[in-house]
Amino acid sequence: MNNRSLMDIDTVALCDEDSAIVIIDQTKLPGTIETVSLHTQKEIWDAIYRLMVRGAPAIGDTAAMAYYLAAKGHIKDDPAVSPDALTEMLPEDKAYMASSRPTAVNLFWALDRMERVYLANREKTNEEILAILRAECEEIKDEDIRVCHAIGEYGLSLVKPGDGILTHCNAGQLATAKYGTATAPIYLGQERGYHFRVFADETRPLLQGARLTAAELHASGVDVTVICDNMSSSVMQRGWVDAVFVGCDRVAANGDTANKIGTSVVACVARQYGVPVYICAPTSTIDMNCPTGADIPIEERRPEEVTELWYKERMAPEGIKVYNPAFDVTDHTLIAGIVTEYGIARPPYDKSFAEIFAKKEEHPL
């Protein structure tokens, strides 16, 4: 595998000429770098569900493009389709795409944003509508890049050159359009000679830390060491970790966060050893309609991911029960700060979130 080429490929890209979304198939990494063109709504839905494309911001980018392609498909099938007919069909497409994964709020945020833009322009010509929707989905992706860079700048202010950083799962470039969220401070630090030492949790059962985070950091020249999920205590106990940076799929209004299963364990261990835990999250991931982490829907995935996915032979008895949640909730009391593109939110989160959203309203990126 040519590691260097991985960072040169867009995680998600719209190919309008082919009416397709082109993604890196993340289920094939790190051994094979393969791009896949998704043409139908079912192909896009499957790609999100099967984690071919994953990470909250990248899912949002993909969903926005899917909405545009749905509208384009309806208009291609019937160039004279009426606003009323289109307004009836698009909510069905939106609901279908929204059903692909339940936890990542960016999925719903992007679809809602596209729908608002459509409804505000539904009386325009079909050609004008398509141009507007295409521009909006491209802007969502471009905004993703600006947001991640800003998160990186704020996150970098929390660490110093030579620090050890632990990250869990993949909140890197493969989870976004560029930079990543939790890895954005690492990439900016790499550019500026900070020489971070990064520990990437393996993150069972899908091994996203080992397969994805390690691959992209290594390809970028970062000093990265893979550790198994149950080794975080060992490296913190030895004083090798100065900060934990993780992403998340949803932030509740009280500051609780849902991230890859095992994040709450890392946060508990970090509390024991006095290591600050920072959640790197775009404001689009903050769900002010979700009061606490208890209100976040947690996706449960197929038992085969635990019992046989990565093994030559099945590693658990036939018929054994398996509990396989994709995410867990980290209590806000274990979090030192939530790093957004508009600043770092700290307890009490109701106050700091209000300040950050006010800043966003006044100075949008």
Order of alpha helices (4+ residues) and beta strands (2+ residues): alpha-beta-beta-beta-alpha-alpha-alpha-alpha-alpha-beta-alpha-beta-alpha-beta-alpha-beta-beta-beta-alpha-beta-beta-alpha-beta-beta-beta-alpha
